[in-house]
């Protein structure tokens, strides 16, 4: 009897404990039915003593051409910040959850909207919503559930409105397996957002906190674009537009409204972003060869146009030899010489004959330039290619569209190249570099044949020829094309020097050519030239890694001193007494500090993206590649023919300037 009483007392005690420590829950007695265009609004209260449990059953007209989705909106104006309301939605094979208040980047909102994943709806037509909290405070909630009829993008252009607490989620079906499609996003709002493209599967990630976990993504201010291929995502994709409460992710040095790293503030409900989504069908991969062949044919046309120039040189040197022979080229030429130990550099007027008396074998120095460039180019280009290909793989795996600064409005994907058009447009540098080498060798052959007919022609007439420098310039132009293509595999500020290194090398070779053409005895050692190359490359790296105002001030001072010294040393042959202070002003009047290119964030850089303008394949920068290649080749050809009119003139009559 006593044992029975003790047992009953124990059961009563356990019941009281259960009543006290286990929150009561409220459940809908039967599933709530949803049909197309239905919208259910429910409200109630929760605390650590009570929770809410709703079961929904829906019926939609999902078909191959249309898929419906369910949109849930939850609101609570008095939820506890320390113990927030938890919302859990259970679907077939996955769970979605969030809190109220919902915190994004230390800023909070009391309302959240979610679009449930629709791809498992054909397997199950039920889902459950649970609402609970661990706070002892009673909090009110508002729950809205509605069916969105068309989850997929149904037209070529549609408008959406997104907020920090309500991401836009929609699907898109790529028409065919081989179709290239571009989704273009535009907005008149400067609010920062992030665009994500994910595979059409459950679950997808639509929160700022997890949207970067899968797929491809990029930040956006007013413009963005993403190219799609069915081979990468499948023919069905999910597009998500999520809005940040501040512009910290999109604008550099943006001032946040929070005063401390731990402070949580309510963000304004007025933060909205209107986004227009447009679909554009791109050139299929199988048709890439058309714009490529067109550009290659244009540059090959310059090969044909170079034939008359080569014929002109043939006639020029034939006529020059005939003229020299008529003047008795075998007679000892009376060239000006220095008398009584006179230094020719002390003369007020110098002629080419005064500075072309040393051993002709010194011209072999010019031939060393291109051998040095070939060796350096191999050792420089291979690590560069390895680095940028690795960069590209890093971009492909996490899907971060902010690592490489592409023109997304005109980018064609091929293999590992996310913007193949920006890479292949550098082919002009390579083709015209080879053409310059061919033309220089052709002129060299013609010139040497003329010299064989008259030995005095090489020593006494015209300016000395140094064809090795032009061959080196041609190799430099080829390397510029290769390294520029490598840079455009993944363009960013970290590898920008790859695109500019050979620009400096070509510029210095041009200076060497211009200076040496009438001063052959003062030819610069190849070791010194390539040492200068190394110093310039080091300066470009320092400029990329340690850019600051102090660095630019130091660079400007060194630049003025260096240009002044070189002007005196080379143009006045180290004779400082021939130099006046007025020349310093003239030497540096064009020396100015290059403007620093603005360093944009990825989102800011996309504001400058532009559509393709040539053959629906090339953008403005591609056109710049082609035109600059032609302009450089034309300039080098001009240097190669600049003094051809002096082939008939004796060197003691050609003034050095």
PyMOL commands that set and color helices and strands:
alter all, ss='L'
color gray80, all
select helices_A, chain A and resi 2-21+211-213+230-233+285-305+307-326+344-346+352-355+360-398+408-410+420-424+427-453+455-460+467-489+493-516+520-522+526-545+549-571+576-578+581-588+602-608+620-641+644-646+651-653
alter helices_A, ss='H'
color red, helices_A
select strands_A, chain A and resi 24-27+32-35+39-46+50-59+69-75+85-91+94-100+102-104+107-109+111-115+126-132+139-148+157-163+168-173+180-186+193-199+216-220+223-229+236-243+265-266+272-281
alter strands_A, ss='S'
color yellow, strands_A
deselect
rebuild
show_as cartoon
